[in-house]
Amino acid sequence: MTSIDIPNNVTTIGALAFAGCVNLTSITIPSKVTKFGAYYIAAEIAESKCFYGCKALKEVHIKNPNPPAILEDTFSVYADATLYVPIGSKEAYQNHSIWGKFGTIIEE
């Protein structure tokens, strides 16, 4: 699998949902997604790691104009990937403590 286009009716992406998809280069996340899931280990919360290990990831297209809740380890690639956001929302993503880690943020 090299690209994922998550269906429009999805609101949460579960923990480890696409972890380890080493050939994944592009994902599209619909506007209804407001958070990325977390999981519990021994009664402690751990990061979601939804796209962790997707080291070939180059493009993340997110359709939500408001940055969804995200945990540090949702992605394992930030600096080498480009985040595409809705027009008018670039500043909100750049100023976010985690979404702002993407190497390039482009409005589309």
C-alpha positions, 0 to 999 in steps of 0.5 A, a space after each residue: 500500500 503506497 497511499 491511503 484515502 481515509 473515508 469522509 465519515 471517519 472521525 477518529 483514527 485508531 491507535 496503531 491503525 497504519 503503523 508499520 506501513 513502510 511503503 506508505 508515501 501519501 495519506 489523505 485525512 478527511 475533515 471530520 477527523 478530530 483526533 488520533 486514538 490513544 491506547 493504554 498499557 498497564 493503566 498508563 496512556 501511550 501515544 497513538 502511533 497511528 502512522 508510526 514506522 511509515 518512514 516513506 511518508 512524504 505527503 499528509 493531506 488533511 482536510 480539517 481547517 482546525 488542527 485535530 488532537 494529536 499525540 507526539 508519536 502519531 507519525 514517525 516522520 515530520 521534518 521530511 514530510 509535507 503537510 497539506 492543509 485547507 486554505 486559511 489554516 496554515 498558521 493554526 497548523 504551524 503554531 501547533 506544538 506537534 503539527 508544526 513539526 512538519 518540514 513544509 506546510 502548504 495550503 491547498 
